[in-house]
Structure formats: structure tokens, C-alpha cells
Amino acid sequence: MNYTLTRHAAHVLHERAIAVEWLERALRDPQRVESDAEDKRLEHRLVRIAEHGHRVLRVVVNKSVRPEKVITVYFDRAMRGKL
């Protein structure tokens, strides 16, 4: 896949033990896509990770640049059971 990570995104991937495979799954085949409420360049891609207790991974991406840039990635507790 062709994307870049911000320094922050690279840090939280490691710190939160989020597999790159999960990140790429959200980028490639999200189950839900949301526009960012404040910045129209950003898109939120969500995917449920069965291997991690069916938690919902949220990946925020700047879709206006090529390659796309991952801004942050985290498990969204507010989405648990909603996806």
C-alpha cells in the first residue's frame, strides 16, 4: 500500500501495539468512512478488528495528499458495539 505516517501516527502504532496489518485493513477496506467535522481534507476510516476483541480501529487520514498521510490511529471506545 502507498501511504505515509506522521511522526505521531508512527509513535502511537508502536505505543498502542497496533499491527500495521490492521492499519492497512482500515485504509484498504474500511467498514465505515466519516468526514472530519473540522477539516474536510481529513477522513476517518473505521474497521472492526476481530483479532483484538472486536474493537473498532479508527484511522484518520489526510486524503488530499498523495500518497495519503495517516495522521493518527487508535481504538475508538465510543464505537464499541456500533460497527
BAGUVEX-662359 format. One record per residue (C-alpha): residue in three letters; residue number from 0; x, y, z. Coordinates in nm, 2 decimals, m for minus. Example, Ala and Ser with C-alpha at 12.3 -4.5 7.8 and 13.67 -1.06 7.14 Angstrom:
2
+------+-----+--------+--------+--------+
: type : seq :   east :  north :     up :
+------+-----+--------+--------+--------+
:  ALA :   0 :   1.23 :  m0.45 :   0.78 :
:  SER :   1 :   1.37 :  m0.11 :   0.71 :
+------+-----+--------+--------+--------+
***
This chain:
83
+------+-----+--------+--------+--------+
: type : seq :   east :  north :     up :
+------+-----+--------+--------+--------+
:  MET :   0 :   0.00 :   0.00 :   0.00 :
:  ASN :   1 :   0.11 :   0.35 :  m0.07 :
:  TYR :   2 :   0.07 :   0.59 :   0.23 :
:  THR :   3 :   0.29 :   0.78 :   0.48 :
:  LEU :   4 :   0.27 :   0.81 :   0.85 :
:  THR :   5 :   0.31 :   1.13 :   1.06 :
:  ARG :   6 :   0.56 :   1.10 :   1.34 :
:  HIS :   7 :   0.27 :   1.09 :   1.58 :
:  ALA :   8 :   0.10 :   0.80 :   1.39 :
:  ALA :   9 :   0.42 :   0.60 :   1.38 :
:  HIS :  10 :   0.46 :   0.66 :   1.76 :
:  VAL :  11 :   0.11 :   0.56 :   1.85 :
:  LEU :  12 :   0.12 :   0.25 :   1.63 :
:  HIS :  13 :   0.42 :   0.13 :   1.84 :
:  GLU :  14 :   0.30 :   0.26 :   2.17 :
:  ARG :  15 :  m0.05 :   0.11 :   2.14 :
:  ALA :  16 :   0.07 :  m0.22 :   1.98 :
:  ILE :  17 :  m0.15 :  m0.17 :   1.67 :
:  ALA :  18 :  m0.05 :  m0.40 :   1.39 :
:  VAL :  19 :   0.04 :  m0.25 :   1.06 :
:  GLU :  20 :  m0.18 :  m0.51 :   0.90 :
:  TRP :  21 :  m0.48 :  m0.37 :   1.09 :
:  LEU :  22 :  m0.39 :  m0.02 :   0.99 :
:  GLU :  23 :  m0.37 :  m0.12 :   0.62 :
:  ARG :  24 :  m0.70 :  m0.31 :   0.65 :
:  ALA :  25 :  m0.87 :   0.01 :   0.76 :
:  LEU :  26 :  m0.71 :   0.21 :   0.48 :
:  ARG :  27 :  m0.79 :  m0.05 :   0.21 :
:  ASP :  28 :  m1.13 :  m0.18 :   0.32 :
:  PRO :  29 :  m1.30 :   0.03 :   0.59 :
:  GLN :  30 :  m1.63 :  m0.08 :   0.72 :
:  ARG :  31 :  m1.73 :   0.29 :   0.77 :
:  VAL :  32 :  m1.60 :   0.62 :   0.64 :
:  GLU :  33 :  m1.67 :   0.95 :   0.81 :
:  SER :  34 :  m1.57 :   1.31 :   0.71 :
:  ASP :  35 :  m1.39 :   1.51 :   0.97 :
:  ALA :  36 :  m1.61 :   1.76 :   1.14 :
:  GLU :  37 :  m1.35 :   2.04 :   1.12 :
:  ASP :  38 :  m1.11 :   1.97 :   0.84 :
:  LYS :  39 :  m1.26 :   1.85 :   0.50 :
:  ARG :  40 :  m0.92 :   1.72 :   0.40 :
:  LEU :  41 :  m0.94 :   1.45 :   0.67 :
:  GLU :  42 :  m1.13 :   1.13 :   0.65 :
:  HIS :  43 :  m1.19 :   0.88 :   0.94 :
:  ARG :  44 :  m1.18 :   0.51 :   0.83 :
:  LEU :  45 :  m1.31 :   0.26 :   1.08 :
:  VAL :  46 :  m1.28 :  m0.12 :   1.09 :
:  ARG :  47 :  m1.37 :  m0.38 :   1.35 :
:  ILE :  48 :  m1.07 :  m0.59 :   1.44 :
:  ALA :  49 :  m1.19 :  m0.94 :   1.53 :
:  GLU :  50 :  m0.84 :  m1.05 :   1.64 :
:  HIS :  51 :  m0.84 :  m0.77 :   1.91 :
:  GLY :  52 :  m1.17 :  m0.84 :   2.08 :
:  HIS :  53 :  m1.38 :  m0.69 :   1.80 :
:  ARG :  54 :  m1.26 :  m0.34 :   1.90 :
:  VAL :  55 :  m1.31 :  m0.06 :   1.64 :
:  LEU :  56 :  m0.99 :   0.08 :   1.49 :
:  ARG :  57 :  m1.02 :   0.45 :   1.38 :
:  VAL :  58 :  m0.76 :   0.57 :   1.13 :
:  VAL :  59 :  m0.76 :   0.95 :   1.05 :
:  VAL :  60 :  m0.61 :   1.01 :   0.70 :
:  ASN :  61 :  m0.53 :   1.32 :   0.50 :
:  LYS :  62 :  m0.69 :   1.22 :   0.17 :
:  SER :  63 :  m0.59 :   1.54 :  m0.01 :
:  VAL :  64 :  m0.22 :   1.45 :  m0.05 :
:  ARG :  65 :  m0.06 :   1.17 :  m0.24 :
:  PRO :  66 :   0.04 :   0.93 :  m0.10 :
:  GLU :  67 :  m0.23 :   0.96 :   0.16 :
:  LYS :  68 :  m0.10 :   1.06 :   0.51 :
:  VAL :  69 :  m0.21 :   0.88 :   0.82 :
:  ILE :  70 :  m0.25 :   1.14 :   1.09 :
:  THR :  71 :  m0.34 :   0.92 :   1.39 :
:  VAL :  72 :  m0.47 :   0.57 :   1.47 :
:  TYR :  73 :  m0.65 :   0.44 :   1.78 :
:  PHE :  74 :  m0.91 :   0.21 :   1.91 :
:  ASP :  75 :  m1.23 :   0.41 :   1.95 :
:  ARG :  76 :  m1.41 :   0.31 :   2.27 :
:  ALA :  77 :  m1.71 :   0.51 :   2.18 :
:  MET :  78 :  m1.77 :   0.29 :   1.87 :
:  ARG :  79 :  m1.75 :  m0.04 :   2.06 :
:  GLY :  80 :  m2.06 :  m0.24 :   1.96 :
:  LYS :  81 :  m2.17 :   0.01 :   1.70 :
:  LEU :  82 :  m1.99 :  m0.13 :   1.40 :
+------+-----+--------+--------+--------+
***
